[in-house]
Amino acid sequence: MDNLGNLFLIRYSGSLNSNGLNNLEISKFKNDLTLEWSTLVKGAAVTNVSMDLRGNIYVKNGSMVDVYQQIQQL
């Protein structure tokens, strides 16, 4: 949860692809539990996921770190 009570859900989604990697789904729910946005990271080789109090999500995918902020993607 962030400092406003919004809930973030991060989960593996779908089956393994040909490289043995899975998809990672990141969703944000407002504090009234309505979905605000959701995005899919395809072929994720995720080794670490963290979030700061502003709701920025940091995903270490292989040797890269991706940042997911207040995006509006469904």
C-alpha positions as CSV (number, residue, x, y, z in Angstrom):
1,M,0.0,0.0,0.0
2,D,1.1,3.6,-0.6
3,N,0.7,6.5,1.8
4,L,-2.8,7.2,0.4
5,G,-4.2,3.7,1.1
6,N,-4.0,2.6,-2.6
7,L,-3.3,-1.1,-3.0
8,F,-0.7,-2.5,-5.5
9,L,-0.9,-6.1,-6.6
10,I,2.0,-7.8,-8.3
11,R,1.7,-11.3,-9.5
12,Y,3.0,-13.8,-12.1
13,S,0.5,-14.1,-14.9
14,G,0.1,-16.8,-17.6
15,S,2.2,-19.8,-18.4
16,L,5.9,-20.0,-19.0
17,N,7.0,-18.9,-22.4
18,S,9.6,-20.7,-24.7
19,N,12.5,-19.1,-22.7
20,G,11.1,-20.4,-19.4
21,L,10.2,-16.9,-18.3
22,N,6.8,-15.8,-17.0
23,N,4.7,-12.6,-17.4
24,L,4.4,-10.2,-14.5
25,E,1.2,-8.3,-13.9
26,I,1.2,-5.1,-11.9
27,S,-2.2,-3.5,-10.9
28,K,-3.1,-0.5,-8.8
29,F,-6.4,-0.3,-6.9
30,K,-7.6,3.0,-5.5
31,N,-8.3,3.1,-1.7
32,D,-12.0,2.2,-2.5
33,L,-10.7,-1.0,-4.3
34,T,-11.6,0.1,-7.8
35,L,-9.0,-0.7,-10.4
36,E,-7.0,2.4,-11.6
37,W,-4.5,0.8,-13.9
38,S,-2.9,-2.5,-14.8
39,T,0.1,-3.4,-16.9
40,L,1.8,-6.6,-18.1
41,V,5.6,-7.1,-18.1
42,K,6.2,-9.8,-20.7
43,G,8.8,-12.4,-20.3
44,A,9.9,-11.2,-16.9
45,A,13.1,-12.6,-15.3
46,V,12.2,-10.8,-12.1
47,T,14.7,-11.0,-9.2
48,N,13.4,-8.1,-7.0
49,V,10.3,-5.9,-6.7
50,S,10.0,-2.9,-4.4
51,M,7.7,0.1,-3.9
52,D,8.3,3.5,-2.4
53,L,5.7,5.5,-0.4
54,R,4.7,7.5,-3.5
55,G,3.6,4.3,-5.3
56,N,6.5,4.0,-7.7
57,I,7.2,0.3,-8.3
58,Y,10.8,-0.8,-9.1
59,V,11.1,-4.1,-10.9
60,K,14.6,-5.7,-11.4
61,N,14.2,-7.7,-14.6
62,G,17.5,-9.4,-15.4
63,S,20.2,-6.8,-15.1
64,M,17.8,-3.8,-15.7
65,V,15.5,-2.0,-13.3
66,D,12.2,-0.7,-14.7
67,V,10.1,1.9,-12.8
68,Y,6.3,1.9,-13.0
69,Q,4.6,5.0,-11.9
70,Q,1.1,6.5,-12.2
71,I,0.5,5.1,-15.7
72,Q,-3.0,4.7,-17.1
73,Q,-2.6,1.5,-19.0
74,L,-5.4,-1.2,-18.9
